[in-house]
Amino acid sequence: MPEPAVTPAVPPAEVPPAVTDLRAGRRRDGAPWADSATPVLSWRTATTAPGWDQASATLTVTRPDRDGAPESVELSGPDCVCVPWPFAPLRSRERVLLEVATTGTDGVPAAPARVEVEAPLLDGADWSARSISLPAAADDTPGQLRTHLTVEEVPVRARLYVTALGSYEVEVNGVRVGDEVLAPGWTSYRDRVLVQTHDVTGLLRPGANTVGAWLAGAWFTERYGFFGRATRAYEGPAAFLAQLELTYADGRRQVVATGPGWEGSTAGPLRSSGIYAGEEFDATRHDPAWSTPSGRAGGWAPAVVTDLDPAVLSPAAAEPVRRVQEVAPVAVTSSPSGATVVDFGQNLVGRVRIRVRGPRGHTVTLRHAEVLEDGELAIRQLRYAWSVDRYTLAGDGEETWEPRFTFHGFRYVQVDDWPGALDPADVTAVVCSSDTRRTGRFTSSSPLLDRLHENVVWSTRGNFLSLPTDCPQRDERLGWTGDLQVFAGAAATLVDCDAFLASWLADLALEQRRNGGVVPIIVPTAMAEDTDGVVAAWGDAATVVPWTLYERFGDRDLLARQYPSMRSWADVELAQADDDGLWTRGYQLGDWLDPRAPADRPREGRTHPSLVASAYLFRSLDLVARTAAVLGRDEDARRYAGLAERTRTAFLGTYVTPRGRMVSEGPTTYALALVFGLAPDPDLRAALGRRLAEIVREDGYRIGTGFVGTPLVMDALCATGQTSAAGRLLQQTESPSWLYPVTVGATTVWERWDALLPDGTVNPHEMTSFNHYAFGAVVDWLHRGLAGLAPAEPGYRRIAVAPTVLDGLTAARSELLTPYGPAAAGWVLDGDEVTVRAVVPPGTTADVVLPDGSTDSVGSGEHVWTSRWSPPRPRTVLAGLDTDLAHLVDDPAALARVREVLAVHDPGRARAFDGGLRYEAGSTLRTALLFADPAALAAVEEALTGLTARR
């Protein structure tokens, strides 16, 4: 390899090393609560010293609840990410002070960091509380619960441990506790219910006090199912569980727990609430003092004691759902029917907060939709999710209201019966999402690509709400495993989702265990029918997602925790395989929503479902073997590696010809073989790559992949040197493509490539969600491949800087907050000179491959290189009507001219020409225009001849 041209970077002012971002557990929101008795520990060292690396770390814990003597452990080496807890396990309620100090390989110590860590209730025996439900109410009726208590003196510490089957909000003496939304979130309720811990010391006072809770069924009492056949997934009423523990200066502890003595009411203002339906609130029934000792409203009766098993309680281990952003309207218009429609300019997930004045008893109605059709709300695609909120005014001046226990996917809100003229300042969209930290940012010379990236960010934000969902708006909003499996890499690039997805994977393992090792296609399992089969690509979330989190976050602890689930799923897949190791039986979803599949049969794409299944069988066997090796399970590693090799051999013998063709001729077929490592031979890989590029060209450089192939196709093309085809595919703006939705105003990623048709109408078929992140998985490649910032070792301990320059672009840059600190890589093209810049975090190194093939290895710091690059433009020959279609599609100017001429002389043929033509080598334009009007043929001939002459 040639030596790279290195341009010295301007060194920043030196900053003394200091430990920062110290945390116990995976959460990054600053909560002090441990998620287990032995939380993993992570930290990083901030410094501008070039090439800095950690030589050792000293961990010290002080336990004031025990003897208070510091205990220290010294660790040698660079480990600082998800480090196992090295001390005695925490006890329930125990508080400790944790300190970490590091020393670099240069011998210079870093300033230490300290953090307080407190254990929640860790054992079922810690609970004296019993769950309670609302009196004399239907299971899904919302309401309020409360109890009164006397506090002898101001406590030195007060902790509230709280959860629900359903969702709750707690108030103490009229003050809201915490900022969570829809707590505790949706989990596998039969086996795992999350408990939140709150410090309420400052809310209690000597004398009379009141603890109150709003309670709604939310996900627990929702009805799930398709085609109007929705049923309850969980039995029983919504239930609330709380334990308030007060500790006094003399060590006494007072416990106030749910159970007998609490009272409830369904006569209050919260009249109805549903995740799908929306919420109704009647402020004429509201007593603002209801959660204080002075509350006067009637309608209270003893709460019903229920039987939530403390054994299923688990400390919340991930960031909760919160209000993360507010969006103001960009327009208020009147629809053709005369309705008032508010446009927030962005498809988002959350609800609307209103500020209103009006007469007592007047009701305002809010209806939500993602798009308009003919100027009115398009609600057909919502199916049975009514998405309607209603507020009845108290009539006592300015009132502010926001729903509590529902959320909607929307850009547009129809406001009915607003008293007087609507001021846009009186309606605000409140964005709700699991509060994961944004980590990945991307910019380029293409505004369309930049907007695509932001669309994927918005779809991630909207669908990471308590769990990773498919969509946030219709009567679904479920944890489809296949969607997350294909999107996991993109998710781990865009947001710090280690804690969030670790929590979901815990539910996946529980549901899998209930299902005999089979991973359901929906987690948590919400529908009994058609969700528990052995389905490739969906069930493989059990292996792909933990491995992805290990690659991106260095989370070996999670890999070890999920290993039994990973192995169990691989064994289930093996049971489906034939004697050769191929998976050829059972119902499969295949390359779901391949644009070439019939609109009403989305599993019937060009890639045979059995080929998809066999490829994923290999993928999971390979990942289990790798995981076993990481965990030191050598026997398992050898066994599963051998089984993977058996499947690879059978796959090559069955699906791949020696000349590099595959029996199922679709781009997903080739992408699977290339990216999963099913074709290791270099010559075969090159042949498969050439054929993949031909197929992409034959498709007119339009997308030809569904859920399975879309995350892989750019990697497959670029890994085999087919960057010209990759560039055309990425920058295509005609449907189907990544950028077509952007050109027609999309602000999120769609479920279908053509969910909105060019004429502005909604696709008439099913599955037309306008907020579905799966096809946005390409943004992972924008960071890794285009900008060139990828993990070379788990957690980015070693970074690969290898940008891909594409014709049509002049710049790309990725900025990523890695577990070790901020990293960046990018390039700028000026003529034939490429300037590559990278930022390598302290404690890491980078392997660099520049566009001209030269290589370098560097330590932490800022680095700049220069390289040469010229576009690999295909040579095209125009021969009038005898022009080869492959040459025509590779000559965008000629193709555009032909379309212009046909649009004038033969519009019908122009539409057919745009929609279904395959640009196959050896076929000519004359053949494609067979039986066309002679005048049109003559005009095309003249146009191409003239274009050739001008060149």
Secondary structure, 3 states (H helix, E strand, C coil): CCCCEEECCCCCCCCCCEEEEEEECCCCCCCCECCCCCCCEEEEEECCCCCCCEEEEEEEEECCCCCCCCEEEEEECCCCCCECCCCCCCCCCCEEEEEEEEEECCCCECECEEEEEECCCCCHHHCCCCCEECCCCCCCCCEEEEEEEEECCCCCEEEEEEEEECEEEEEECCEECCCCCCECCCCCCCCCEEEEEEECHHHCCCEEEEEEEEEECHHHHCEECCCCCCEECCCCCCEEEEEEEEECCCCCEEEEECCCCCEEECCCCEEEEECCCEEEEEHHHCCCCCCCCCCCCCCCEECEECCCCHHHEEECCCCCEEEEEEECCCEEEECCCCCEEEEEEEEEEEEEEEEECCCCCCEEEEEEECCEECCEECCHHHCCCCCEEEEECCCCCCEEECCCCCCEEEEEEEEECCCCCCCHHHEEEEEEEECCCECEEEEECCHHHHHHHHHHHHHHHHHECCCECCCCCCCCCCCEHHHHHHHHHHHHHHECCHHHHHHHHHHHHHHHHHCCCCCCCECCCCCCCCCCCCCCCCCCHHHHHHHHHHHHHCCHHHHHHHHHHHHHHHHHHHHHECCCCCECCCCCCCCCCCCCCCCCCCCCCCCCHHHHHHHHHHHHHHHHHHHHHHCCCHHHHHHHHHHHHHHHHHHHHHHECCCCCECCCCHHHHHHHHHCCCCCCHHHHHHHHHHHHHHHHHCCCCCCCCCCCCCCHHHHHHHCCCHHHHHHHHCCCCCCCCCHHHHCCCCCCCCCCCCECCCCCECCCCCCCCCCCHHHHHHHHHHHHHHCEEECCHHHCEEEECCCCCCCCCEEEEEEEECCEEEEEEEEEECCEEEEEEEECCCCEEEEECCCCCEEEECCEEEEEEEECCCCCCCCCCCHHHCEHHHHHCCHHHHHHHHHHHHHHCHHHHHHHHHHCCCCCCCEHHHHCCCCCHHHHHHHHHHHHHHHHHC
